[in-house]
């Protein structure tokens, strides 16, 4: 039976529609989709691919990162 892993993701709506997904614990995962559901499905696929690569290399999967989002205001 395969192990299960859970990772926090950042879902960013895009101006022209669709979403970009980032996975802080796996910075190599950056994907997108036209809908939230599609973006999350693409993220799941990308996460599986990275975890498979790590396993092939004999590396342990990283622990989840728990991102905290803050706003910074600057004058430009």
C-alpha positions in Angstrom: 0.0 0.0 0.0 1.4 3.4 -1.0 2.0 6.1 1.7 -0.1 9.2 1.7 1.4 12.7 2.0 -0.4 16.0 2.6 1.0 19.3 1.5 -0.2 22.9 1.9 -0.7 24.7 -1.4 -1.1 28.3 -2.4 -3.8 28.9 -5.0 -3.4 32.2 -6.8 -6.3 33.5 -9.0 -4.9 35.0 -12.2 -6.1 38.2 -13.8 -7.2 36.6 -17.1 -8.8 33.7 -15.4 -7.5 30.4 -14.1 -5.2 29.7 -11.1 -1.6 29.1 -10.4 -0.7 26.6 -7.7 2.5 26.7 -5.6 3.6 24.1 -3.1 6.0 25.7 -0.5 7.4 22.4 0.7 8.1 21.4 -2.9 9.4 24.6 -4.6 9.8 22.7 -7.9 6.0 22.3 -8.1 4.4 25.3 -9.9 1.4 24.5 -12.0 -1.9 26.0 -13.1 -5.4 25.2 -14.3 -8.4 27.0 -15.8 -10.5 26.1 -12.8 -9.7 25.6 -9.1 -10.5 21.9 -9.5 -8.2 21.5 -12.6 -5.4 23.5 -10.9 -5.5 21.3 -7.8 -5.7 18.1 -9.9 -2.6 19.3 -11.8 -0.9 20.1 -8.5 -1.6 16.5 -7.2 -0.1 15.1 -10.4 3.0 17.3 -10.1 3.4 16.4 -6.4 3.2 12.7 -7.2 5.9 13.1 -9.9 8.2 14.9 -7.5 7.7 12.4 -4.7 8.4 9.5 -7.2 11.6 11.2 -8.3 12.7 11.7 -4.7 11.9 8.0 -3.9 13.9 6.9 -7.0 16.9 9.0 -5.7 16.6 7.4 -2.3 15.5 10.7 -0.7 12.8 11.0 1.9 9.8 13.3 1.0 10.0 16.6 2.8 7.6 17.5 5.6 4.8 19.9 4.8 5.5 23.6 5.1 3.0 25.7 6.8 3.1 29.0 4.9 1.9 32.2 6.6 0.7 34.9 4.3 1.3 38.5 5.2 0.8 41.7 3.3 3.6 44.3 2.9 2.8 47.7 1.6 5.5 49.8 -0.2 5.5 53.1 -1.9 6.9 53.0 -5.4 
